[in-house]
Amino acid sequence: MPAKRSKHLTSAAPTTTHNPGVALRALRRQRGWTLAEIGARTGLPISTLSKIENGKMSLSFDKLTRIAQGLEVDIGELFSSQSPVGNDTFSGRRSITRAGEGYAIRTEHYDHLYPASELLNKRLVPIIAEVHARSLEEFGELIRHTGEEFALVLEGVIELHSELYAPARLEAGDSIYFDSAMGHAYIAAAPGPCRVLAVCSGGESHLRDAMLRQNGAEAARPAAGRGARKPRADDA
């Protein structure tokens, strides 16, 4: 029986077509751009971009969105070799993501797991996030991105902080639907794992402005399975 796979961005990321660093180099060369030009478009240092291309640096969601925005592509194109599929025609496409599979991005305050990552230009973007921040002070600046968002708490207790409302305390099984252009932050409000399924409207491109100040990329626990813990990169 084939082993389940979960693609995680680490300092030893594999050099495959699903590696954003490889995709970045290919897109840059295809367009005839230098690292300096990509740096000007993304606001990232040339040294950082070089490390990303060579698989020597972990990618946070911040860096991924900046690169996607600078290259004017959907985030999915940075980790998928599939050709884009139009959203306005019937395509009959579908995607099944087994437990433990998906594309994982490790950020300072969340571990993001993206199901159906091989499908580009999705109207809905599902994200399974394990929340690490335990206070708004720890989280920092609120996230904003165009569209709307539905969130269902899978495990633990979450506090959703937002610009216009008092913090909402949500336990496992509770859900919330809100305008994601309103600044917001998911905060872990109970000991132990806190996981949430967030479904964002508008496709990956609508997430490009999210978490622009969330620059940390930690080797943290992936949200791969209920109650499961995979080794951290620094556990050795």
C-alpha positions in Angstrom: 0.0 0.0 0.0 1.6 3.3 -1.0 2.7 5.6 1.8 0.7 8.7 2.3 2.4 11.9 1.3 2.4 15.4 2.6 4.6 17.9 0.9 6.2 20.1 3.5 8.5 23.1 2.8 11.8 22.6 4.8 15.4 23.5 4.2 15.8 20.3 2.4 12.8 20.6 0.1 12.9 18.1 -2.8 13.7 19.5 -6.3 10.5 18.5 -8.1 8.0 20.4 -10.2 5.9 20.6 -7.1 8.7 22.6 -5.3 7.9 26.3 -5.4 11.6 27.1 -5.7 11.8 25.1 -8.9 8.7 26.7 -10.2 10.0 30.1 -9.3 13.2 29.5 -11.3 11.3 28.1 -14.3 8.8 31.0 -14.4 11.6 33.6 -14.0 13.7 32.1 -16.8 10.6 31.7 -19.0 10.0 35.4 -18.7 13.6 36.4 -18.9 13.7 38.1 -15.5 16.7 38.3 -13.2 16.6 37.7 -9.4 16.9 41.5 -9.0 13.7 42.0 -11.1 11.9 39.4 -9.0 13.2 41.1 -5.9 11.8 44.4 -7.0 8.4 42.8 -7.8 8.2 40.9 -4.5 10.1 43.0 -2.0 12.2 40.0 -1.1 16.1 40.2 -1.0 18.0 38.6 -3.8 19.8 36.3 -1.4 16.4 35.1 -0.1 15.1 34.4 -3.6 18.3 32.5 -4.4 18.0 30.3 -1.3 14.3 29.6 -2.2 15.2 28.6 -5.8 17.9 26.3 -4.5 15.7 24.7 -1.8 17.8 26.1 1.0 15.1 28.1 2.8 11.6 27.3 4.2 8.8 29.3 2.6 6.3 31.1 4.8 2.8 31.9 3.5 4.0 35.5 3.4 6.8 34.8 1.0 4.7 32.5 -1.1 2.0 35.1 -1.6 4.6 37.8 -2.4 6.2 35.6 -5.0 2.8 34.7 -6.5 1.8 38.3 -6.6 5.2 39.4 -8.1 5.0 36.7 -10.8 1.3 37.5 -11.4 0.3 33.8 -11.0 -2.0 31.9 -8.7 -0.3 30.4 -5.7 -1.3 26.9 -7.0 1.0 27.4 -10.0 4.0 27.5 -7.6 3.4 23.9 -6.5 1.5 22.3 -9.3 2.5 21.1 -12.7 -1.1 20.9 -14.0 -2.2 23.4 -16.6 -4.8 26.0 -15.5 -8.4 25.0 -16.0 -11.0 27.8 -16.8 -13.6 28.5 -14.1 -16.4 29.5 -16.4 -16.7 26.2 -18.4 -17.8 22.8 -17.3 -14.8 20.7 -16.8 -16.0 17.9 -14.5 -12.8 18.1 -12.6 -12.5 16.7 -9.1 -9.8 16.0 -6.5 -9.6 13.6 -3.6 -7.2 14.3 -0.7 -6.6 11.4 1.6 -5.8 11.8 5.3 -2.2 13.0 5.7 -2.0 14.2 2.1 -2.0 17.8 0.8 0.4 20.7 0.4 1.7 22.0 3.7 3.0 25.5 4.3 4.5 26.3 7.7 4.2 29.8 9.0 4.9 31.5 12.3 1.4 31.3 13.7 -0.2 28.5 11.6 0.5 25.3 9.9 -1.5 25.4 6.6 -2.5 22.2 4.8 -4.0 22.7 1.4 -6.3 19.9 0.1 -6.8 19.6 -3.7 -3.6 21.5 -4.2 -3.2 20.1 -7.8 -6.3 22.1 -9.0 -5.6 25.6 -10.1 -7.9 28.6 -10.2 -10.3 27.2 -7.7 -13.2 29.4 -6.7 -13.0 28.1 -3.1 -9.7 27.5 -1.3 -9.9 25.0 1.5 -7.2 25.3 4.2 -6.8 23.1 7.3 -4.9 25.2 9.8 -3.3 24.3 13.1 -3.2 27.4 15.2 -0.2 28.2 17.3 -0.5 31.8 18.5 -2.0 31.9 22.0 -2.6 35.7 22.2 -3.3 38.6 19.9 -0.1 40.2 21.0 1.8 37.1 19.9 -0.1 37.0 16.6 0.6 40.6 15.6 -1.1 42.4 12.8 -4.5 41.1 11.7 -4.9 39.3 8.3 -7.0 40.7 5.5 -7.8 39.3 2.1 -10.6 39.8 -0.4 -13.6 37.5 -0.4 -15.5 35.7 2.3 -14.4 32.9 4.7 -16.1 30.0 6.4 -14.4 28.4 9.3 -15.2 25.2 11.2 -13.4 24.3 14.4 -12.1 20.7 14.1 -10.3 20.4 17.4 -9.6 22.5 20.5 -11.0 26.0 21.2 -10.4 28.9 18.9 -10.9 32.7 19.4 -11.6 34.6 16.2 -10.5 38.2 16.7 -11.7 40.8 14.1 -11.8 44.5 13.6 -15.6 45.1 14.0 -16.7 42.5 16.5 -15.8 41.3 20.0 -13.7 38.0 20.0 -15.8 35.0 19.2 -15.0 31.8 21.2 -15.6 28.7 19.0 -15.3 25.1 20.2 -15.0 21.9 18.2 -18.0 21.7 15.9 -18.8 25.5 16.0 -18.5 27.4 12.7 -18.4 31.0 11.6 -18.9 32.8 8.2 -17.4 36.3 7.8 -16.1 38.9 5.4 -12.4 38.2 5.2 -11.5 41.7 4.0 -12.1 42.6 7.7 -9.0 42.2 9.7 -9.0 38.9 11.5 -6.9 36.4 13.5 -7.3 32.9 14.8 -6.0 32.4 18.3 -5.7 29.1 20.1 -7.7 29.5 23.3 -7.2 26.1 25.0 -4.2 23.8 25.7 -3.3 21.2 23.2 -3.9 21.1 19.4 -6.3 23.7 17.9 -7.3 23.0 14.3 -9.7 24.8 12.0 -11.0 24.2 8.5 -11.2 27.5 6.7 -12.8 27.8 3.2 -11.9 31.0 1.4 -13.8 32.3 -1.6 -12.3 33.7 -4.8 -9.4 31.4 -5.5 -5.7 31.5 -4.5 -5.1 34.8 -6.2 -7.5 36.5 -3.7 -5.2 35.4 -0.8 -2.1 37.2 -2.1 -2.5 40.1 0.3 -2.9 37.9 3.3 -0.3 37.7 6.1 2.1 40.2 4.4 3.8 40.9 7.8 3.9 37.3 8.9 7.5 36.6 7.9 8.5 33.8 10.2 8.7 30.3 8.8 9.0 27.7 11.6 9.4 23.9 11.4 6.2 23.2 13.3 3.6 20.5 13.5 1.7 19.8 10.2 -2.0 19.6 10.6 -2.1 16.2 8.9 -4.3 14.0 11.0 -6.5 14.3 14.1 -4.4 13.9 17.2 -1.3 12.9 15.1 2.1 14.5 15.5 4.8 14.3 12.9 8.4 15.0 13.9 9.5 18.6 13.8 12.5 19.4 11.7 14.5 20.3 14.8 13.5 17.2 16.8 16.7 15.4 15.7 
